[in-house]
Amino acid sequence: MKITTNAHLLNSLTSLIDPNQRQQRDLQNQQQLGQQKDRKAAEAGESARQAERQGRIEANRQALQKLQDKLKADQLEKLKAEFAVEAEDAAGRGANLNLRESPGTGGRPVDSRPGQIIDIRV
């Protein structure tokens, strides 16, 4: 067995440990870079998914608005057809919508509801 000084022994041990430490540091740096790249890729993917989701939401809102407009127009047409007032009555006169009596009864009031007030001319 060879006896050496402490400084020489320390130097030889350090030379053995140094390559291992460098390899470990390099490996750690590579892992950190890989993790950073993975995080950036995940963030980019998340932002793309978020943008796609917002696009689908906006498309659904527009489709819903179109459907609501169409239903509203259909309901208005249905109500207009149901409550259509003819412009002229049977005698050819324009219908007066302000009268309380029906224009087709010959001037006599029509009692359609119990308790209805009817104009009576004396």
N, CA, C and O of each residue as an XYZ file, in Angstrom:
488
protein
N       0.833     -1.157      0.000
C       0.000      0.000      0.000
C       0.890      1.237      0.000
O       1.897      1.310      0.704
N       0.505      2.150     -0.769
C       1.271      3.369     -0.956
C       0.704      4.465     -0.073
O      -0.512      4.658     -0.059
N       1.496      5.156      0.630
C       1.054      6.216      1.514
C       1.358      7.539      0.816
O       2.477      7.800      0.375
N       0.318      8.355      0.736
C       0.480      9.656      0.095
C       0.029     10.743      1.033
O      -0.506     10.463      2.105
N       0.238     11.967      0.644
C      -0.189     13.090      1.475
C      -1.685     13.299      1.329
O      -2.303     12.821      0.378
N      -2.234     13.991      2.247
C      -3.681     14.264      2.232
C      -4.078     15.117      1.027
O      -5.154     14.919      0.462
N      -3.250     16.034      0.637
C      -3.573     16.911     -0.488
C      -3.637     16.108     -1.779
O      -4.517     16.316     -2.613
N      -2.674     15.172     -1.932
C      -2.665     14.345     -3.147
C      -3.881     13.401     -3.159
O      -4.513     13.208     -4.198
N      -4.199     12.821     -1.996
C      -5.362     11.931     -1.878
C      -6.656     12.702     -2.172
O      -7.540     12.209     -2.872
N      -6.748     13.896     -1.634
C      -7.927     14.727     -1.875
C      -8.033     15.084     -3.352
O      -9.132     15.063     -3.907
N      -6.956     15.399     -3.977
C      -6.933     15.743     -5.393
C      -7.366     14.550     -6.234
O      -8.145     14.711     -7.173
N      -6.876     13.359     -5.914
C      -7.243     12.176     -6.687
C      -8.722     11.830     -6.481
O      -9.399     11.435     -7.430
N      -9.227     11.974     -5.254
C     -10.655     11.708     -4.999
C     -11.535     12.734     -5.715
O     -12.577     12.384     -6.269
N     -11.117     13.985     -5.701
C     -11.869     15.038     -6.366
C     -11.916     14.798     -7.865
O     -12.934     15.060     -8.507
N     -10.834     14.309     -8.420
C     -10.835     14.030     -9.858
C     -11.777     12.881    -10.195
O     -12.345     12.847    -11.286
N     -11.945     11.950     -9.277
C     -12.897     10.863     -9.507
C     -14.343     11.347     -9.358
O     -15.230     10.919    -10.096
N     -14.563     12.230     -8.408
C     -15.922     12.699     -8.133
C     -16.360     13.728     -9.167
O     -17.530     13.748     -9.550
N     -15.461     14.571     -9.622
C     -15.789     15.651    -10.549
C     -16.508     15.167    -11.804
O     -17.544     15.746    -12.133
N     -16.044     14.152    -12.529
C     -16.777     13.736    -13.724
C     -18.198     13.278    -13.402
O     -19.122     13.530    -14.175
N     -18.372     12.612    -12.273
C     -19.717     12.179    -11.887
C     -20.624     13.380    -11.595
O     -21.791     13.404    -11.986
N     -20.061     14.374    -10.899
C     -20.857     15.557    -10.591
C     -21.223     16.322    -11.860
O     -22.345     16.812    -11.986
N     -20.293     16.425    -12.791
C     -20.578     17.111    -14.045
C     -21.674     16.389    -14.811
O     -22.576     17.018    -15.364
N     -21.592     15.085    -14.838
C     -22.625     14.296    -15.536
C     -23.990     14.495    -14.875
O     -25.009     14.630    -15.552
N     -23.987     14.511    -13.540
C     -25.250     14.708    -12.829
C     -25.819     16.104    -13.098
O     -27.020     16.267    -13.317
N     -24.925     17.117    -13.077
C     -25.390     18.468    -13.356
C     -25.934     18.584    -14.777
O     -26.977     19.197    -15.006
N     -25.215     17.987    -15.728
C     -25.676     18.009    -17.113
C     -27.026     17.313    -17.249
O     -27.918     17.788    -17.953
N     -27.159     16.179    -16.563
C     -28.420     15.438    -16.609
C     -29.558     16.255    -15.995
O     -30.667     16.281    -16.528
N     -29.278     16.920    -14.869
C     -30.296     17.760    -14.230
C     -30.682     18.938    -15.134
O     -31.859     19.275    -15.253
N     -29.707     19.542    -15.752
C     -29.996     20.660    -16.664
C     -30.853     20.201    -17.839
O     -31.793     20.888    -18.239
N     -30.523     19.039    -18.384
C     -31.302     18.503    -19.505
C     -32.736     18.196    -19.065
O     -33.688     18.448    -19.805
N     -32.880     17.649    -17.851
C     -34.227     17.355    -17.346
C     -35.026     18.642    -17.147
O     -36.211     18.699    -17.473
N     -34.374     19.669    -16.613
C     -35.061     20.938    -16.404
C     -35.479     21.559    -17.733
O     -36.585     22.083    -17.860
N     -34.590     21.496    -18.723
C     -34.942     22.026    -20.046
C     -36.106     21.234    -20.643
O     -37.018     21.813    -21.232
N     -36.069     19.932    -20.492
C     -37.167     19.095    -20.989
C     -38.483     19.425    -20.305
O     -39.527     19.487    -20.954
N     -38.437     19.637    -18.988
C     -39.649     19.993    -18.250
C     -40.177     21.354    -18.688
O     -41.387     21.541    -18.814
N     -39.270     22.307    -18.921
C     -39.697     23.625    -19.382
C     -40.345     23.535    -20.761
O     -41.355     24.190    -21.019
N     -39.772     22.736    -21.635
C     -40.357     22.563    -22.967
C     -41.729     21.906    -22.863
O     -42.665     22.287    -23.566
N     -41.838     20.916    -21.980
C     -43.133     20.247    -21.795
C     -44.178     21.235    -21.269
O     -45.325     21.227    -21.714
N     -43.770     22.093    -20.309
C     -44.709     23.081    -19.768
C     -45.159     24.065    -20.839
O     -46.341     24.395    -20.938
N     -44.198     24.530    -21.645
C     -44.542     25.476    -22.710
C     -45.470     24.826    -23.734
O     -46.413     25.454    -24.214
N     -45.195     23.560    -24.066
C     -46.060     22.856    -25.018
C     -47.456     22.662    -24.430
O     -48.457     22.804    -25.133
N     -47.519     22.337    -23.136
C     -48.823     22.164    -22.487
C     -49.591     23.480    -22.455
O     -50.800     23.501    -22.689
N     -48.890     24.584    -22.165
C     -49.554     25.896    -22.140
C     -50.052     26.281    -23.532
O     -51.148     26.823    -23.679
N     -49.242     25.999    -24.550
C     -49.662     26.306    -25.917
C     -50.873     25.454    -26.308
O     -51.804     25.945    -26.946
N     -50.853     24.183    -25.922
C     -51.994     23.307    -26.202
C     -53.241     23.758    -25.467
O     -54.346     23.709    -26.008
N     -53.059     24.196    -24.234
C     -54.195     24.670    -23.442
C     -54.788     25.938    -24.049
O     -56.008     26.084    -24.117
N     -53.928     26.853    -24.490
C     -54.447     28.087    -25.093
C     -55.150     27.778    -26.414
O     -56.142     28.425    -26.749
N     -54.646     26.795    -27.169
C     -55.315     26.407    -28.415
C     -56.682     25.794    -28.120
O     -57.662     26.085    -28.806
N     -56.740     24.947    -27.095
C     -58.031     24.345    -26.709
C     -58.999     25.419    -26.236
O     -60.190     25.376    -26.545
N     -58.473     26.389    -25.478
C     -59.322     27.480    -24.982
C     -59.879     28.298    -26.144
O     -61.057     28.655    -26.144
N     -59.036     28.597    -27.135
C     -59.489     29.369    -28.296
C     -60.527     28.576    -29.091
O     -61.515     29.141    -29.560
N     -60.306     27.278    -29.241
C     -61.264     26.435    -29.967
C     -62.591     26.375    -29.217
O     -63.660     26.411    -29.827
N     -62.517     26.285    -27.902
C     -63.736     26.251    -27.077
C     -64.515     27.555    -27.218
O     -65.738     27.543    -27.359
N     -63.796     28.686    -27.179
C     -64.466     29.975    -27.337
C     -65.109     30.089    -28.716
O     -66.197     30.649    -28.850
N     -64.445     29.563    -29.735
C     -65.018     29.572    -31.083
C     -66.305     28.769    -31.150
O     -67.276     29.202    -31.772
N     -66.321     27.595    -30.512
C     -67.542     26.776    -30.491
C     -68.655     27.471    -29.723
O     -69.816     27.423    -30.129
N     -68.306     28.116    -28.612
C     -69.315     28.838    -27.821
C     -69.924     29.961    -28.649
O     -71.141     30.143    -28.648
N     -69.090     30.709    -29.350
C     -69.588     31.823    -30.173
C     -70.464     31.313    -31.316
O     -71.489     31.916    -31.635
N     -70.054     30.191    -31.935
C     -70.868     29.616    -33.013
C     -72.221     29.168    -32.471
O     -73.239     29.357    -33.136
N     -72.252     28.581    -31.282
C     -73.517     28.164    -30.674
C     -74.397     29.364    -30.350
O     -75.615     29.312    -30.522
N     -73.782     30.437    -29.882
C     -74.564     31.651    -29.583
C     -75.201     32.213    -30.842
O     -76.363     32.617    -30.832
N     -74.438     32.237    -31.924
C     -74.974     32.759    -33.179
C     -76.099     31.870    -33.701
O     -77.116     32.373    -34.180
N     -75.923     30.552    -33.613
C     -76.969     29.630    -34.067
C     -78.224     29.795    -33.211
O     -79.337     29.789    -33.737
N     -78.054     29.942    -31.905
C     -79.192     30.142    -31.015
C     -79.914     31.445    -31.338
O     -81.144     31.493    -31.345
N     -79.153     32.494    -31.605
C     -79.767     33.786    -31.953
C     -80.573     33.669    -33.239
O     -81.670     34.220    -33.332
N     -80.044     32.956    -34.237
C     -80.776     32.768    -35.492
C     -82.067     31.994    -35.258
O     -83.115     32.341    -35.802
N     -81.985     30.941    -34.443
C     -83.193     30.161    -34.142
C     -84.231     31.007    -33.414
O     -85.422     30.931    -33.716
N     -83.777     31.813    -32.454
C     -84.713     32.654    -31.719
C     -85.363     33.680    -32.643
O     -86.563     33.936    -32.541
N     -84.584     34.261    -33.537
C     -85.149     35.231    -34.491
C     -86.175     34.555    -35.396
O     -87.232     35.121    -35.677
N     -85.857     33.338    -35.852
C     -86.783     32.615    -36.728
C     -88.074     32.265    -35.983
O     -89.167     32.425    -36.527
N     -87.950     31.787    -34.741
C     -89.139     31.465    -33.948
C     -89.984     32.712    -33.686
O     -91.213     32.667    -33.737
N     -89.302     33.822    -33.406
C     -90.030     35.069    -33.156
C     -90.816     35.490    -34.402
O     -91.977     35.888    -34.309
N     -90.169     35.397    -35.566
C     -90.842     35.765    -36.807
C     -92.015     34.825    -37.089
O     -93.079     35.268    -37.522
N     -91.816     33.520    -36.841
C     -92.909     32.557    -37.043
C     -94.077     32.850    -36.117
O     -95.233     32.792    -36.537
N     -93.783     33.167    -34.851
C     -94.851     33.473    -33.896
C     -95.597     34.742    -34.290
O     -96.821     34.809    -34.177
N     -94.854     35.753    -34.756
C     -95.513     36.983    -35.197
C     -96.437     36.724    -36.385
O     -97.553     37.240    -36.434
N     -95.968     35.925    -37.337
C     -96.805     35.579    -38.489
C     -98.043     34.816    -38.042
O     -99.144     35.056    -38.538
N     -97.857     33.906    -37.111
C     -98.983     33.121    -36.610
C    -100.008     34.028    -35.918
O    -101.214     33.883    -36.120
N     -99.514     34.963    -35.104
C    -100.418     35.890    -34.428
C    -101.117     36.817    -35.418
O    -102.305     37.104    -35.269
N    -100.388     37.283    -36.423
C    -101.010     38.140    -37.434
C    -102.099     37.385    -38.180
O    -103.157     37.951    -38.457
N    -101.867     36.134    -38.506
C    -102.867     35.343    -39.218
C    -104.072     35.066    -38.326
O    -105.209     35.053    -38.798
N    -103.825     34.848    -37.047
C    -104.912     34.522    -36.127
C    -105.785     35.737    -35.836
O    -107.007     35.613    -35.744
N    -105.179     36.895    -35.693
C    -105.922     38.092    -35.339
C    -106.041     39.066    -36.499
O    -106.109     40.278    -36.296
N    -106.064     38.546    -37.693
C    -106.159     39.409    -38.870
C    -107.513     40.114    -38.890
O    -108.549     39.497    -38.646
N    -107.491     41.401    -39.179
C    -108.709     42.199    -39.263
C    -108.907     42.534    -40.724
O    -108.016     43.068    -41.383
N    -110.079     42.216    -41.214
C    -110.353     42.515    -42.611
C    -110.500     44.022    -42.780
O    -111.045     44.710    -41.917
N    -110.013     44.509    -43.888
C    -110.037     45.949    -44.119
C    -111.446     46.455    -44.405
O    -111.757     47.610    -44.116
N    -112.289     45.621    -44.960
C    -113.654     46.058    -45.282
C    -114.645     45.039    -44.754
O    -114.361     43.842    -44.715
N    -115.806     45.522    -44.349
C    -116.844     44.587    -43.907
C    -117.699     44.176    -45.104
O    -117.369     44.492    -46.247
N    -118.794     43.473    -44.837
C    -119.638     42.934    -45.914
C    -120.277     44.040    -46.752
O    -120.507     43.833    -47.944
N    -120.567     45.187    -46.186
C    -121.219     46.269    -46.920
C    -120.230     47.062    -47.762
O    -120.633     47.959    -48.503
N    -118.950     46.751    -47.661
C    -117.969     47.458    -48.467
C    -117.393     48.667    -47.769
O    -116.576     49.388    -48.342
N    -117.809     48.897    -46.541
C    -117.266     50.039    -45.801
C    -115.992     49.612    -45.078
O    -115.793     48.429    -44.801
N    -115.156     50.554    -44.783
C    -113.960     50.266    -43.990
C    -114.377     49.932    -42.570
O    -115.265     50.584    -42.020
N    -113.773     48.960    -41.984
C    -114.128     48.550    -40.626
C    -113.618     49.588    -39.637
O    -112.452     49.982    -39.674
N    -114.500     50.020    -38.761
C    -114.124     50.949    -37.709
C    -113.826     50.127    -36.465
O    -114.734     49.573    -35.846
N    -112.595     50.054    -36.113
C    -112.200     49.210    -34.981
C    -112.504     49.855    -33.645
O    -112.378     49.200    -32.610
N    -112.902     51.120    -33.634
C    -113.201     51.793    -32.382
C    -114.631     51.557    -31.910
O    -114.958     51.893    -30.771
N    -115.475     50.999    -32.738
C    -116.862     50.748    -32.349
C    -116.934     49.573    -31.389
O    -116.136     48.639    -31.460
N    -117.916     49.642    -30.482
C    -118.112     48.538    -29.552
C    -119.015     47.478    -30.146
O    -119.079     46.360    -29.636
N    -119.697     47.807    -31.190
C    -120.604     46.837    -31.785
C    -119.977     46.273    -33.049
O    -119.162     46.925    -33.703
N    -120.355     45.103    -33.366
C    -119.798     44.433    -34.529
C    -120.321     45.086    -35.793
O    -121.511     45.395    -35.856
N    -119.497     45.310    -36.800
C    -119.961     45.980    -38.012
C    -120.927     45.120    -38.837
O    -121.648     45.662    -39.674
N    -120.964     43.825    -38.631
C    -121.828     42.973    -39.452
C    -123.205     42.735    -38.861
O    -123.962     41.957    -39.441
N    -123.581     43.346    -37.754
C    -124.866     43.058    -37.102
C    -125.941     44.064    -37.444
O    -127.047     43.977    -36.911
N    -125.664     44.984    -38.288
C    -126.695     45.947    -38.664
C    -126.881     47.018    -37.622
O    -127.973     47.577    -37.523
N    -125.903     47.321    -36.866
C    -125.994     48.409    -35.907
C    -126.509     47.988    -34.552
O    -126.597     48.821    -33.650
N    -126.846     46.755    -34.378
C    -127.309     46.304    -33.070
C    -126.119     45.743    -32.291
O    -125.290     45.025    -32.850
N    -126.038     46.060    -31.050
C    -124.931     45.548    -30.241
C    -125.024     44.037    -30.046
O    -126.114     43.470    -29.965
N    -123.897     43.422    -29.975
C    -123.847     41.974    -29.758
C    -123.402     41.739    -28.329
O    -122.376     42.249    -27.879
N    -124.210     40.944    -27.622
C    -123.899     40.635    -26.230
C    -123.090     39.340    -26.214
O    -123.651     38.250    -26.336
N    -121.800     39.460    -26.068
C    -120.966     38.262    -26.128
C    -120.498     37.802    -24.754
O    -120.169     36.629    -24.582
N    -120.461     38.699    -23.772
C    -120.018     38.328    -22.431
C    -121.089     38.755    -21.432
O    -121.693     39.817    -21.586
N    -121.322     37.954    -20.434
C    -122.275     38.376    -19.394
C    -121.740     39.606    -18.675
O    -120.564     39.652    -18.313
N    -122.570     40.573    -18.470
C    -122.178     41.793    -17.779
C    -121.500     42.806    -18.676
O    -120.962     43.798    -18.184
N    -121.512     42.580    -19.975
C    -120.869     43.498    -20.903
C    -121.711     44.765    -21.021
O    -122.939     44.699    -21.076
N    -121.059     45.895    -21.059
C    -121.770     47.166    -21.210
C    -121.951     47.403    -22.693
O    -121.005     47.346    -23.478
N    -123.215     47.676    -23.057
C    -123.538     47.880    -24.465
C    -124.068     49.307    -24.619
O    -124.875     49.783    -23.820
N    -123.589     49.966    -25.663
C    -124.103     51.310    -25.938
C    -125.542     51.184    -26.448
O    -125.828     50.468    -27.408
N    -126.408     51.886    -25.785
C    -127.810     51.904    -26.219
C    -128.152     53.334    -26.571
O    -128.019     54.242    -25.752
N    -128.595     53.521    -27.805
C    -128.959     54.866    -28.249
C    -130.466     55.025    -28.162
O    -131.227     54.144    -28.561
N    -130.870     56.148    -27.642
C    -132.313     56.386    -27.465
C    -132.826     57.268    -28.569
O    -134.014     57.587    -28.603
